[in-house]
Amino acid sequence: MAEGWNYRATALMASSMLVGLGWLALWALVWVALDLEKVLLLFADLAAHQAGYLVGAYWRGAASEDR
């Protein structure tokens, strides 16, 4: 949520790419096969990441004085 409060959507894209690269590195080092469960875990993690950003951005907009 702090990311949505303080930054714009470009920061979300960059941090989502870092999360995706982290998952890719974890898959490469720990797991041998890429199956549906691991892909769904990645999508769930990215969805939670985006939801936190959206809540923070909404709160920033609601707390803004120029509304």
PDB file of N, CA, C, O and CB in Angstrom:
ATOM      1  N   MET A   1       0.820  -1.190   0.000  1.00  0.00           N
ATOM      2  CA  MET A   1       0.000   0.000   0.000  1.00  0.00           C
ATOM      3  C   MET A   1       0.865   1.255   0.000  1.00  0.00           C
ATOM      4  O   MET A   1       0.479   2.282  -0.560  1.00  0.00           O
ATOM      5  CB  MET A   1      -0.933  -0.003   1.199  1.00  0.00           C
ATOM      6  N   ALA A   2       2.023   1.171   0.623  1.00  0.00           N
ATOM      7  CA  ALA A   2       2.913   2.330   0.665  1.00  0.00           C
ATOM      8  C   ALA A   2       3.388   2.701  -0.733  1.00  0.00           C
ATOM      9  O   ALA A   2       3.626   3.873  -1.024  1.00  0.00           O
ATOM     10  CB  ALA A   2       4.115   2.051   1.573  1.00  0.00           C
ATOM     11  N   GLU A   3       3.523   1.705  -1.591  1.00  0.00           N
ATOM     12  CA  GLU A   3       3.948   1.998  -2.958  1.00  0.00           C
ATOM     13  C   GLU A   3       2.878   2.798  -3.694  1.00  0.00           C
ATOM     14  O   GLU A   3       3.203   3.726  -4.435  1.00  0.00           O
ATOM     15  CB  GLU A   3       4.256   0.697  -3.717  1.00  0.00           C
ATOM     16  N   GLY A   4       1.627   2.457  -3.503  1.00  0.00           N
ATOM     17  CA  GLY A   4       0.542   3.201  -4.129  1.00  0.00           C
ATOM     18  C   GLY A   4       0.370   4.580  -3.538  1.00  0.00           C
ATOM     19  O   GLY A   4      -0.048   5.505  -4.234  1.00  0.00           O
ATOM     20  N   TRP A   5       0.683   4.732  -2.275  1.00  0.00           N
ATOM     21  CA  TRP A   5       0.557   6.025  -1.606  1.00  0.00           C
ATOM     22  C   TRP A   5       1.625   6.995  -2.103  1.00  0.00           C
ATOM     23  O   TRP A   5       1.357   8.185  -2.270  1.00  0.00           O
ATOM     24  CB  TRP A   5       0.660   5.856  -0.081  1.00  0.00           C
ATOM     25  N   ASN A   6       2.841   6.488  -2.340  1.00  0.00           N
ATOM     26  CA  ASN A   6       3.965   7.371  -2.622  1.00  0.00           C
ATOM     27  C   ASN A   6       4.372   7.457  -4.096  1.00  0.00           C
ATOM     28  O   ASN A   6       4.988   8.443  -4.500  1.00  0.00           O
ATOM     29  CB  ASN A   6       5.128   6.928  -1.832  1.00  0.00           C
ATOM     30  N   TYR A   7       4.048   6.464  -4.894  1.00  0.00           N
ATOM     31  CA  TYR A   7       4.592   6.400  -6.250  1.00  0.00           C
ATOM     32  C   TYR A   7       3.491   6.279  -7.287  1.00  0.00           C
ATOM     33  O   TYR A   7       2.330   6.047  -6.952  1.00  0.00           O
ATOM     34  CB  TYR A   7       5.552   5.229  -6.379  1.00  0.00           C
ATOM     35  N   ARG A   8       3.858   6.436  -8.529  1.00  0.00           N
ATOM     36  CA  ARG A   8       2.927   6.295  -9.650  1.00  0.00           C
ATOM     37  C   ARG A   8       2.968   4.862 -10.183  1.00  0.00           C
ATOM     38  O   ARG A   8       3.688   4.013  -9.656  1.00  0.00           O
ATOM     39  CB  ARG A   8       3.267   7.307 -10.780  1.00  0.00           C
ATOM     40  N   ALA A   9       2.196   4.608 -11.225  1.00  0.00           N
ATOM     41  CA  ALA A   9       2.054   3.253 -11.757  1.00  0.00           C
ATOM     42  C   ALA A   9       3.348   2.709 -12.353  1.00  0.00           C
ATOM     43  O   ALA A   9       3.517   1.492 -12.429  1.00  0.00           O
ATOM     44  CB  ALA A   9       0.972   3.229 -12.804  1.00  0.00           C
ATOM     45  N   THR A  10       4.253   3.565 -12.773  1.00  0.00           N
ATOM     46  CA  THR A  10       5.514   3.064 -13.330  1.00  0.00           C
ATOM     47  C   THR A  10       6.324   2.341 -12.261  1.00  0.00           C
ATOM     48  O   THR A  10       7.026   1.379 -12.571  1.00  0.00           O
ATOM     49  CB  THR A  10       6.338   4.219 -13.929  1.00  0.00           C
ATOM     50  N   ALA A  11       6.242   2.780 -11.025  1.00  0.00           N
ATOM     51  CA  ALA A  11       6.934   2.082  -9.944  1.00  0.00           C
ATOM     52  C   ALA A  11       6.317   0.710  -9.712  1.00  0.00           C
ATOM     53  O   ALA A  11       7.025  -0.242  -9.384  1.00  0.00           O
ATOM     54  CB  ALA A  11       6.891   2.909  -8.652  1.00  0.00           C
ATOM     55  N   LEU A  12       4.996   0.601  -9.880  1.00  0.00           N
ATOM     56  CA  LEU A  12       4.335  -0.695  -9.746  1.00  0.00           C
ATOM     57  C   LEU A  12       4.814  -1.647 -10.837  1.00  0.00           C
ATOM     58  O   LEU A  12       5.057  -2.825 -10.574  1.00  0.00           O
ATOM     59  CB  LEU A  12       2.803  -0.534  -9.809  1.00  0.00           C
ATOM     60  N   MET A  13       4.948  -1.147 -12.042  1.00  0.00           N
ATOM     61  CA  MET A  13       5.419  -2.004 -13.133  1.00  0.00           C
ATOM     62  C   MET A  13       6.838  -2.484 -12.869  1.00  0.00           C
ATOM     63  O   MET A  13       7.151  -3.653 -13.094  1.00  0.00           O
ATOM     64  CB  MET A  13       5.357  -1.255 -14.474  1.00  0.00           C
ATOM     65  N   ALA A  14       7.690  -1.599 -12.396  1.00  0.00           N
ATOM     66  CA  ALA A  14       9.072  -1.989 -12.122  1.00  0.00           C
ATOM     67  C   ALA A  14       9.151  -2.996 -10.981  1.00  0.00           C
ATOM     68  O   ALA A  14       9.885  -3.980 -11.074  1.00  0.00           O
ATOM     69  CB  ALA A  14       9.912  -0.759 -11.789  1.00  0.00           C
ATOM     70  N   SER A  15       8.409  -2.764  -9.917  1.00  0.00           N
ATOM     71  CA  SER A  15       8.465  -3.704  -8.804  1.00  0.00           C
ATOM     72  C   SER A  15       7.802  -5.035  -9.160  1.00  0.00           C
ATOM     73  O   SER A  15       8.214  -6.079  -8.654  1.00  0.00           O
ATOM     74  CB  SER A  15       7.798  -3.101  -7.573  1.00  0.00           C
ATOM     75  N   SER A  16       6.789  -5.016 -10.014  1.00  0.00           N
ATOM     76  CA  SER A  16       6.181  -6.274 -10.471  1.00  0.00           C
ATOM     77  C   SER A  16       7.172  -7.068 -11.320  1.00  0.00           C
ATOM     78  O   SER A  16       7.214  -8.296 -11.245  1.00  0.00           O
ATOM     79  CB  SER A  16       4.888  -5.995 -11.279  1.00  0.00           C
ATOM     80  N   MET A  17       7.959  -6.376 -12.117  1.00  0.00           N
ATOM     81  CA  MET A  17       8.985  -7.063 -12.893  1.00  0.00           C
ATOM     82  C   MET A  17      10.030  -7.681 -11.971  1.00  0.00           C
ATOM     83  O   MET A  17      10.507  -8.785 -12.232  1.00  0.00           O
ATOM     84  CB  MET A  17       9.651  -6.097 -13.881  1.00  0.00           C
ATOM     85  N   LEU A  18      10.387  -6.987 -10.908  1.00  0.00           N
ATOM     86  CA  LEU A  18      11.336  -7.551  -9.954  1.00  0.00           C
ATOM     87  C   LEU A  18      10.761  -8.777  -9.253  1.00  0.00           C
ATOM     88  O   LEU A  18      11.473  -9.754  -9.023  1.00  0.00           O
ATOM     89  CB  LEU A  18      11.735  -6.501  -8.925  1.00  0.00           C
ATOM     90  N   VAL A  19       9.484  -8.726  -8.915  1.00  0.00           N
ATOM     91  CA  VAL A  19       8.834  -9.890  -8.308  1.00  0.00           C
ATOM     92  C   VAL A  19       8.845 -11.059  -9.286  1.00  0.00           C
ATOM     93  O   VAL A  19       9.160 -12.186  -8.906  1.00  0.00           O
ATOM     94  CB  VAL A  19       7.382  -9.553  -7.884  1.00  0.00           C
ATOM     95  N   GLY A  20       8.506 -10.796 -10.526  1.00  0.00           N
ATOM     96  CA  GLY A  20       8.518 -11.848 -11.543  1.00  0.00           C
ATOM     97  C   GLY A  20       9.905 -12.437 -11.759  1.00  0.00           C
ATOM     98  O   GLY A  20      10.051 -13.651 -11.899  1.00  0.00           O
ATOM     99  N   LEU A  21      10.918 -11.589 -11.788  1.00  0.00           N
ATOM    100  CA  LEU A  21      12.291 -12.090 -11.936  1.00  0.00           C
ATOM    101  C   LEU A  21      12.733 -12.881 -10.714  1.00  0.00           C
ATOM    102  O   LEU A  21      13.473 -13.858 -10.833  1.00  0.00           O
ATOM    103  CB  LEU A  21      13.257 -10.931 -12.176  1.00  0.00           C
ATOM    104  N   GLY A  22      12.275 -12.456  -9.536  1.00  0.00           N
ATOM    105  CA  GLY A  22      12.580 -13.213  -8.315  1.00  0.00           C
ATOM    106  C   GLY A  22      11.960 -14.600  -8.355  1.00  0.00           C
ATOM    107  O   GLY A  22      12.599 -15.585  -7.983  1.00  0.00           O
ATOM    108  N   TRP A  23      10.703 -14.675  -8.810  1.00  0.00           N
ATOM    109  CA  TRP A  23      10.056 -15.982  -8.952  1.00  0.00           C
ATOM    110  C   TRP A  23      10.791 -16.831  -9.993  1.00  0.00           C
ATOM    111  O   TRP A  23      10.973 -18.033  -9.794  1.00  0.00           O
ATOM    112  CB  TRP A  23       8.568 -15.813  -9.351  1.00  0.00           C
ATOM    113  N   LEU A  24      11.210 -16.221 -11.089  1.00  0.00           N
ATOM    114  CA  LEU A  24      11.916 -16.963 -12.123  1.00  0.00           C
ATOM    115  C   LEU A  24      13.231 -17.518 -11.582  1.00  0.00           C
ATOM    116  O   LEU A  24      13.586 -18.664 -11.862  1.00  0.00           O
ATOM    117  CB  LEU A  24      12.175 -16.071 -13.343  1.00  0.00           C
ATOM    118  N   ALA A  25      13.945 -16.719 -10.819  1.00  0.00           N
ATOM    119  CA  ALA A  25      15.193 -17.193 -10.220  1.00  0.00           C
ATOM    120  C   ALA A  25      14.926 -18.322  -9.223  1.00  0.00           C
ATOM    121  O   ALA A  25      15.684 -19.290  -9.158  1.00  0.00           O
ATOM    122  CB  ALA A  25      15.927 -16.034  -9.524  1.00  0.00           C
ATOM    123  N   LEU A  26      13.858 -18.195  -8.457  1.00  0.00           N
ATOM    124  CA  LEU A  26      13.502 -19.251  -7.507  1.00  0.00           C
ATOM    125  C   LEU A  26      13.160 -20.546  -8.241  1.00  0.00           C
ATOM    126  O   LEU A  26      13.575 -21.628  -7.826  1.00  0.00           O
ATOM    127  CB  LEU A  26      12.315 -18.810  -6.628  1.00  0.00           C
ATOM    128  N   TRP A  27      12.400 -20.433  -9.336  1.00  0.00           N
ATOM    129  CA  TRP A  27      12.082 -21.621 -10.128  1.00  0.00           C
ATOM    130  C   TRP A  27      13.348 -22.258 -10.675  1.00  0.00           C
ATOM    131  O   TRP A  27      13.491 -23.481 -10.655  1.00  0.00           O
ATOM    132  CB  TRP A  27      11.133 -21.266 -11.276  1.00  0.00           C
ATOM    133  N   ALA A  28      14.270 -21.431 -11.164  1.00  0.00           N
ATOM    134  CA  ALA A  28      15.480 -21.953 -11.791  1.00  0.00           C
ATOM    135  C   ALA A  28      16.388 -22.637 -10.768  1.00  0.00           C
ATOM    136  O   ALA A  28      17.048 -23.625 -11.090  1.00  0.00           O
ATOM    137  CB  ALA A  28      16.237 -20.828 -12.496  1.00  0.00           C
ATOM    138  N   LEU A  29      16.428 -22.125  -9.553  1.00  0.00           N
ATOM    139  CA  LEU A  29      17.353 -22.670  -8.559  1.00  0.00           C
ATOM    140  C   LEU A  29      16.761 -23.801  -7.726  1.00  0.00           C
ATOM    141  O   LEU A  29      17.490 -24.698  -7.302  1.00  0.00           O
ATOM    142  CB  LEU A  29      17.808 -21.575  -7.647  1.00  0.00           C
ATOM    143  N   VAL A  30      15.468 -23.773  -7.489  1.00  0.00           N
ATOM    144  CA  VAL A  30      14.883 -24.722  -6.545  1.00  0.00           C
ATOM    145  C   VAL A  30      14.053 -25.790  -7.248  1.00  0.00           C
ATOM    146  O   VAL A  30      14.245 -26.983  -7.015  1.00  0.00           O
ATOM    147  CB  VAL A  30      14.023 -23.988  -5.534  1.00  0.00           C
ATOM    148  N   TRP A  31      13.133 -25.363  -8.107  1.00  0.00           N
ATOM    149  CA  TRP A  31      12.209 -26.311  -8.720  1.00  0.00           C
ATOM    150  C   TRP A  31      12.673 -26.668 -10.122  1.00  0.00           C
ATOM    151  O   TRP A  31      13.249 -25.841 -10.830  1.00  0.00           O
ATOM    152  CB  TRP A  31      10.787 -25.736  -8.758  1.00  0.00           C
ATOM    153  N   VAL A  32      12.420 -27.883 -10.505  1.00  0.00           N
ATOM    154  CA  VAL A  32      12.855 -28.345 -11.819  1.00  0.00           C
ATOM    155  C   VAL A  32      11.797 -28.052 -12.879  1.00  0.00           C
ATOM    156  O   VAL A  32      12.107 -27.519 -13.945  1.00  0.00           O
ATOM    157  CB  VAL A  32      13.163 -29.844 -11.782  1.00  0.00           C
ATOM    158  N   ALA A  33      10.554 -28.401 -12.580  1.00  0.00           N
ATOM    159  CA  ALA A  33       9.497 -28.262 -13.580  1.00  0.00           C
ATOM    160  C   ALA A  33       8.617 -27.061 -13.265  1.00  0.00           C
ATOM    161  O   ALA A  33       8.440 -26.683 -12.107  1.00  0.00           O
ATOM    162  CB  ALA A  33       8.646 -29.539 -13.649  1.00  0.00           C
ATOM    163  N   LEU A  34       8.081 -26.482 -14.301  1.00  0.00           N
ATOM    164  CA  LEU A  34       7.141 -25.379 -14.181  1.00  0.00           C
ATOM    165  C   LEU A  34       5.750 -25.930 -14.441  1.00  0.00           C
ATOM    166  O   LEU A  34       5.428 -26.309 -15.567  1.00  0.00           O
ATOM    167  CB  LEU A  34       7.489 -24.214 -15.167  1.00  0.00           C
ATOM    168  N   ASP A  35       4.922 -25.975 -13.395  1.00  0.00           N
ATOM    169  CA  ASP A  35       3.581 -26.507 -13.577  1.00  0.00           C
ATOM    170  C   ASP A  35       2.543 -25.435 -13.259  1.00  0.00           C
ATOM    171  O   ASP A  35       2.890 -24.306 -12.914  1.00  0.00           O
ATOM    172  CB  ASP A  35       3.365 -27.747 -12.692  1.00  0.00           C
ATOM    173  N   LEU A  36       1.289 -25.794 -13.377  1.00  0.00           N
ATOM    174  CA  LEU A  36       0.192 -24.841 -13.233  1.00  0.00           C
ATOM    175  C   LEU A  36       0.140 -24.228 -11.837  1.00  0.00           C
ATOM    176  O   LEU A  36      -0.179 -23.049 -11.688  1.00  0.00           O
ATOM    177  CB  LEU A  36      -1.128 -25.519 -13.543  1.00  0.00           C
ATOM    178  N   GLU A  37       0.450 -25.016 -10.824  1.00  0.00           N
ATOM    179  CA  GLU A  37       0.400 -24.498  -9.454  1.00  0.00           C
ATOM    180  C   GLU A  37       1.386 -23.347  -9.250  1.00  0.00           C
ATOM    181  O   GLU A  37       1.051 -22.354  -8.604  1.00  0.00           O
ATOM    182  CB  GLU A  37       0.695 -25.620  -8.455  1.00  0.00           C
ATOM    183  N   LYS A  38       2.568 -23.468  -9.781  1.00  0.00           N
ATOM    184  CA  LYS A  38       3.581 -22.418  -9.629  1.00  0.00           C
ATOM    185  C   LYS A  38       3.197 -21.158 -10.404  1.00  0.00           C
ATOM    186  O   LYS A  38       3.450 -20.042  -9.950  1.00  0.00           O
ATOM    187  CB  LYS A  38       4.950 -22.926 -10.104  1.00  0.00           C
ATOM    188  N   VAL A  39       2.589 -21.339 -11.566  1.00  0.00           N
ATOM    189  CA  VAL A  39       2.128 -20.188 -12.347  1.00  0.00           C
ATOM    190  C   VAL A  39       1.003 -19.475 -11.607  1.00  0.00           C
ATOM    191  O   VAL A  39       0.965 -18.245 -11.571  1.00  0.00           O
ATOM    192  CB  VAL A  39       1.653 -20.630 -13.755  1.00  0.00           C
ATOM    193  N   LEU A  40       0.088 -20.237 -11.017  1.00  0.00           N
ATOM    194  CA  LEU A  40      -0.998 -19.637 -10.252  1.00  0.00           C
ATOM    195  C   LEU A  40      -0.481 -18.913  -9.007  1.00  0.00           C
ATOM    196  O   LEU A  40      -1.022 -17.875  -8.626  1.00  0.00           O
ATOM    197  CB  LEU A  40      -2.007 -20.706  -9.850  1.00  0.00           C
ATOM    198  N   LEU A  41       0.555 -19.449  -8.379  1.00  0.00           N
ATOM    199  CA  LEU A  41       1.161 -18.761  -7.238  1.00  0.00           C
ATOM    200  C   LEU A  41       1.769 -17.429  -7.659  1.00  0.00           C
ATOM    201  O   LEU A  41       1.650 -16.440  -6.936  1.00  0.00           O
ATOM    202  CB  LEU A  41       2.231 -19.643  -6.589  1.00  0.00           C
ATOM    203  N   LEU A  42       2.413 -17.392  -8.810  1.00  0.00           N
ATOM    204  CA  LEU A  42       2.965 -16.142  -9.317  1.00  0.00           C
ATOM    205  C   LEU A  42       1.857 -15.137  -9.588  1.00  0.00           C
ATOM    206  O   LEU A  42       1.973 -13.971  -9.210  1.00  0.00           O
ATOM    207  CB  LEU A  42       3.779 -16.389 -10.588  1.00  0.00           C
ATOM    208  N   PHE A  43       0.781 -15.576 -10.240  1.00  0.00           N
ATOM    209  CA  PHE A  43      -0.329 -14.670 -10.524  1.00  0.00           C
ATOM    210  C   PHE A  43      -1.002 -14.178  -9.245  1.00  0.00           C
ATOM    211  O   PHE A  43      -1.414 -13.020  -9.171  1.00  0.00           O
ATOM    212  CB  PHE A  43      -1.352 -15.360 -11.414  1.00  0.00           C
ATOM    213  N   ALA A  44      -1.118 -15.038  -8.246  1.00  0.00           N
ATOM    214  CA  ALA A  44      -1.710 -14.627  -6.969  1.00  0.00           C
ATOM    215  C   ALA A  44      -0.826 -13.591  -6.282  1.00  0.00           C
ATOM    216  O   ALA A  44      -1.328 -12.622  -5.713  1.00  0.00           O
ATOM    217  CB  ALA A  44      -1.917 -15.849  -6.046  1.00  0.00           C
ATOM    218  N   ASP A  45       0.473 -13.793  -6.333  1.00  0.00           N
ATOM    219  CA  ASP A  45       1.391 -12.835  -5.724  1.00  0.00           C
ATOM    220  C   ASP A  45       1.333 -11.490  -6.437  1.00  0.00           C
ATOM    221  O   ASP A  45       1.317 -10.445  -5.785  1.00  0.00           O
ATOM    222  CB  ASP A  45       2.819 -13.379  -5.745  1.00  0.00           C
ATOM    223  N   LEU A  46       1.302 -11.504  -7.760  1.00  0.00           N
ATOM    224  CA  LEU A  46       1.218 -10.251  -8.513  1.00  0.00           C
ATOM    225  C   LEU A  46      -0.136  -9.569  -8.322  1.00  0.00           C
ATOM    226  O   LEU A  46      -0.209  -8.341  -8.304  1.00  0.00           O
ATOM    227  CB  LEU A  46       1.463 -10.513 -10.000  1.00  0.00           C
ATOM    228  N   ALA A  47      -1.207 -10.351  -8.178  1.00  0.00           N
ATOM    229  CA  ALA A  47      -2.529  -9.763  -7.934  1.00  0.00           C
ATOM    230  C   ALA A  47      -2.573  -9.092  -6.564  1.00  0.00           C
ATOM    231  O   ALA A  47      -3.141  -8.009  -6.422  1.00  0.00           O
ATOM    232  CB  ALA A  47      -3.630 -10.841  -8.034  1.00  0.00           C
ATOM    233  N   ALA A  48      -1.982  -9.723  -5.562  1.00  0.00           N
ATOM    234  CA  ALA A  48      -1.923  -9.106  -4.235  1.00  0.00           C
ATOM    235  C   ALA A  48      -1.064  -7.849  -4.262  1.00  0.00           C
ATOM    236  O   ALA A  48      -1.377  -6.860  -3.599  1.00  0.00           O
ATOM    237  CB  ALA A  48      -1.371 -10.101  -3.200  1.00  0.00           C
ATOM    238  N   HIS A  49       0.000  -7.889  -5.018  1.00  0.00           N
ATOM    239  CA  HIS A  49       0.877  -6.723  -5.170  1.00  0.00           C
ATOM    240  C   HIS A  49       0.111  -5.561  -5.797  1.00  0.00           C
ATOM    241  O   HIS A  49       0.201  -4.427  -5.327  1.00  0.00           O
ATOM    242  CB  HIS A  49       2.112  -7.077  -6.032  1.00  0.00           C
ATOM    243  N   GLN A  50      -0.637  -5.844  -6.851  1.00  0.00           N
ATOM    244  CA  GLN A  50      -1.408  -4.799  -7.526  1.00  0.00           C
ATOM    245  C   GLN A  50      -2.550  -4.304  -6.645  1.00  0.00           C
ATOM    246  O   GLN A  50      -2.846  -3.109  -6.638  1.00  0.00           O
ATOM    247  CB  GLN A  50      -1.961  -5.319  -8.859  1.00  0.00           C
ATOM    248  N   ALA A  51      -3.189  -5.194  -5.907  1.00  0.00           N
ATOM    249  CA  ALA A  51      -4.282  -4.782  -5.022  1.00  0.00           C
ATOM    250  C   ALA A  51      -3.772  -3.839  -3.942  1.00  0.00           C
ATOM    251  O   ALA A  51      -4.437  -2.855  -3.617  1.00  0.00           O
ATOM    252  CB  ALA A  51      -4.951  -6.007  -4.380  1.00  0.00           C
ATOM    253  N   GLY A  52      -2.619  -4.122  -3.390  1.00  0.00           N
ATOM    254  CA  GLY A  52      -2.024  -3.223  -2.398  1.00  0.00           C
ATOM    255  C   GLY A  52      -1.711  -1.866  -2.992  1.00  0.00           C
ATOM    256  O   GLY A  52      -1.930  -0.839  -2.349  1.00  0.00           O
ATOM    257  N   TYR A  53      -1.196  -1.853  -4.221  1.00  0.00           N
ATOM    258  CA  TYR A  53      -0.925  -0.585  -4.886  1.00  0.00           C
ATOM    259  C   TYR A  53      -2.217   0.205  -5.091  1.00  0.00           C
ATOM    260  O   TYR A  53      -2.265   1.407  -4.828  1.00  0.00           O
ATOM    261  CB  TYR A  53      -0.226  -0.826  -6.232  1.00  0.00           C
ATOM    262  N   LEU A  54      -3.258  -0.473  -5.561  1.00  0.00           N
ATOM    263  CA  LEU A  54      -4.518   0.219  -5.835  1.00  0.00           C
ATOM    264  C   LEU A  54      -5.154   0.783  -4.570  1.00  0.00           C
ATOM    265  O   LEU A  54      -5.717   1.877  -4.600  1.00  0.00           O
ATOM    266  CB  LEU A  54      -5.489  -0.722  -6.518  1.00  0.00           C
ATOM    267  N   VAL A  55      -5.073   0.058  -3.469  1.00  0.00           N
ATOM    268  CA  VAL A  55      -5.603   0.570  -2.197  1.00  0.00           C
ATOM    269  C   VAL A  55      -4.829   1.805  -1.767  1.00  0.00           C
ATOM    270  O   VAL A  55      -5.427   2.792  -1.339  1.00  0.00           O
ATOM    271  CB  VAL A  55      -5.535  -0.514  -1.094  1.00  0.00           C
ATOM    272  N   GLY A  56      -3.509   1.764  -1.874  1.00  0.00           N
ATOM    273  CA  GLY A  56      -2.698   2.926  -1.516  1.00  0.00           C
ATOM    274  C   GLY A  56      -2.977   4.122  -2.404  1.00  0.00           C
ATOM    275  O   GLY A  56      -3.055   5.249  -1.916  1.00  0.00           O
ATOM    276  N   ALA A  57      -3.128   3.893  -3.700  1.00  0.00           N
ATOM    277  CA  ALA A  57      -3.430   4.988  -4.624  1.00  0.00           C
ATOM    278  C   ALA A  57      -4.814   5.562  -4.353  1.00  0.00           C
ATOM    279  O   ALA A  57      -5.020   6.771  -4.454  1.00  0.00           O
ATOM    280  CB  ALA A  57      -3.335   4.507  -6.078  1.00  0.00           C
ATOM    281  N   TYR A  58      -5.756   4.702  -4.010  1.00  0.00           N
ATOM    282  CA  TYR A  58      -7.100   5.181  -3.685  1.00  0.00           C
ATOM    283  C   TYR A  58      -7.077   6.035  -2.425  1.00  0.00           C
ATOM    284  O   TYR A  58      -7.702   7.094  -2.376  1.00  0.00           O
ATOM    285  CB  TYR A  58      -8.066   3.999  -3.506  1.00  0.00           C
ATOM    286  N   TRP A  59      -6.364   5.579  -1.416  1.00  0.00           N
ATOM    287  CA  TRP A  59      -6.276   6.358  -0.174  1.00  0.00           C
ATOM    288  C   TRP A  59      -5.571   7.687  -0.401  1.00  0.00           C
ATOM    289  O   TRP A  59      -5.944   8.701   0.190  1.00  0.00           O
ATOM    290  CB  TRP A  59      -5.543   5.559   0.906  1.00  0.00           C
ATOM    291  N   ARG A  60      -4.548   7.683  -1.259  1.00  0.00           N
ATOM    292  CA  ARG A  60      -3.859   8.931  -1.577  1.00  0.00           C
ATOM    293  C   ARG A  60      -4.818   9.898  -2.243  1.00  0.00           C
ATOM    294  O   ARG A  60      -4.819  11.088  -1.928  1.00  0.00           O
ATOM    295  CB  ARG A  60      -2.644   8.672  -2.482  1.00  0.00           C
ATOM    296  N   GLY A  61      -5.640   9.396  -3.167  1.00  0.00           N
ATOM    297  CA  GLY A  61      -6.610  10.245  -3.847  1.00  0.00           C
ATOM    298  C   GLY A  61      -7.701  10.726  -2.910  1.00  0.00           C
ATOM    299  O   GLY A  61      -8.158  11.863  -3.027  1.00  0.00           O
ATOM    300  N   ALA A  62      -8.124   9.884  -1.985  1.00  0.00           N
ATOM    301  CA  ALA A  62      -9.167  10.266  -1.040  1.00  0.00           C
ATOM    302  C   ALA A  62      -8.655  11.282  -0.026  1.00  0.00           C
ATOM    303  O   ALA A  62      -9.424  12.112   0.459  1.00  0.00           O
ATOM    304  CB  ALA A  62      -9.702   9.035  -0.320  1.00  0.00           C
ATOM    305  N   ALA A  63      -7.373  11.226   0.296  1.00  0.00           N
ATOM    306  CA  ALA A  63      -6.800  12.151   1.273  1.00  0.00           C
ATOM    307  C   ALA A  63      -6.296  13.440   0.625  1.00  0.00           C
ATOM    308  O   ALA A  63      -5.867  14.360   1.321  1.00  0.00           O
ATOM    309  CB  ALA A  63      -5.664  11.477   2.019  1.00  0.00           C
ATOM    310  N   SER A  64      -6.347  13.505  -0.693  1.00  0.00           N
ATOM    311  CA  SER A  64      -5.839  14.673  -1.396  1.00  0.00           C
ATOM    312  C   SER A  64      -6.709  15.889  -1.111  1.00  0.00           C
ATOM    313  O   SER A  64      -7.934  15.792  -1.031  1.00  0.00           O
ATOM    314  CB  SER A  64      -5.772  14.406  -2.902  1.00  0.00           C
ATOM    315  N   GLU A  65      -6.063  17.019  -0.961  1.00  0.00           N
ATOM    316  CA  GLU A  65      -6.771  18.275  -0.657  1.00  0.00           C
ATOM    317  C   GLU A  65      -7.377  18.918  -1.893  1.00  0.00           C
ATOM    318  O   GLU A  65      -8.293  19.731  -1.771  1.00  0.00           O
ATOM    319  CB  GLU A  65      -5.827  19.258   0.007  1.00  0.00           C
ATOM    320  N   ASP A  66      -6.885  18.573  -3.086  1.00  0.00           N
ATOM    321  CA  ASP A  66      -7.366  19.236  -4.295  1.00  0.00           C
ATOM    322  C   ASP A  66      -8.595  18.537  -4.900  1.00  0.00           C
ATOM    323  O   ASP A  66      -8.934  18.812  -6.051  1.00  0.00           O
ATOM    324  CB  ASP A  66      -6.250  19.293  -5.325  1.00  0.00           C
ATOM    325  N   ARG A  67      -9.243  17.680  -4.193  1.00  0.00           N
ATOM    326  CA  ARG A  67     -10.459  16.999  -4.686  1.00  0.00           C
ATOM    327  C   ARG A  67     -11.667  17.861  -4.507  1.00  0.00           C
ATOM    328  O   ARG A  67     -12.774  17.455  -4.862  1.00  0.00           O
ATOM    329  CB  ARG A  67     -10.672  15.672  -3.973  1.00  0.00           C
TER     330      ARG A  67
END
